[in-house]
Amino acid sequence: MKKWKCTVCGYIHTGDEPPDKCPVCGAPKSRFIDISEPEEASAPEPAAAAETVPEETPAVESEAPAETVPEPESPFKDSRYRQLFEMMTRYHGHPISVHIPNGLLPVVVLFIFLAAIFNLKGMATAAIFNLGVVALAMPLVLFSGWVDWQNRFGGAMTNVFSVKIACGLIVTVTAWLLFIWLLVNPAVITTPQSARVAFFVINLIMLGAAATAGWYGGKLVFRE
């Protein structure tokens, strides 16, 4: 059985042929390379081992090394900020920054629905402050994610990265929309209004987009 490596995310596949699509990052079949170890020569038979080797036997040439996997080229190699971008990837800037909205978003939506059901104005105020932190954190999350995408995966536009980028933009737009909405009309949470249903639906869209981005991010981290 051969071993094939995805040159985008590094996933290893064992089989006679590479998969049509990488199960981790969604890269096409053409992005896989064969990294199978060269077959070793079988051990000589006992009788053959006892025979003397003629002096004229030529030296056995060393086998060619296995094909190396090319590293994704970083677009920052000629940038004046190259060192900063490399440090962001080396010290996991994106996973750190993305934990801010991922931790607060479920709390925001939960507080908003509890405030609406039980008419809790204090909880509604807490939701507004938490949502403001999410909205302010999202530009950093998007930027650090783009840097990671370029450094780790060579900017390959597969379906996994397309979904993650789309979800990140949706979370950013909806977070800012809801935050501004609450600053202008904070009573939309606790007071029946014509636009109240739309407000709650947008909250669910924001939460769903964040969960989807997290699920695809988990595929890239936990390659099972």
C-alpha positions, 0 to 999 in steps of 0.5 A: 500500500502506498502513502500519499500526503496532501501538500496543503494540510499534510494529511496522510492517506494510505492506499493504491491511489490518493483520495479524490478529495482530502478529507481534512482540507478538501484539496483535490486529488492533484494536490497529493504526492506519493511519499511511499518508502522505497521497497527494501531488497529481500533478505538472501536465501541461506544457501545464497548467503553462504556463497562468496561474493566475487571481487568484481561485484560492482558496488550497489548504488544507493537508492534515490531518496523519497520525494520530499513534500514542498512547503507552502510558499508564504507570500510574506517572504518579501514583506517588511512585516514578515517576522511579525506574520511568522511570529503570529503563526508560530505562537498560535495567534489565530487559535488564541484570538478566535477563542474570544468570540467563540467563548462569548457568542453562546453567552450573548445569545443565551443572555438575549433569549433569557432576557427576552423570556423573563424580561431581565434588563440587567441580563440584556445589558450584559449581552450588549457589553459581551456582544461589543467585545465580540464585534471588536475582536472579530477583525483580529480573528479574521486577520490572524486567520488569513495570516495562518491560512497563508503561512500554513496552507499556502493560501489554498482555496479549498471548500474548507477554507471557503466555508471558514472565510464565509462564516468568519465574515458572516459572524463579523457582519452580524455581530456589528449589526446586532451591536449597533442595533442594540446601541440604538434600540436596546429595548428590542430584547425585552419589548415586543416590536415588529423587528424583534423576530428578525433580531432573534433570527440574526442572533441564531445565524451568527451563532450557527456561522461561528459553530460551523467555522469552529467545526471546520477548524477542528477538522484541520486540527484533529485530523481523524 
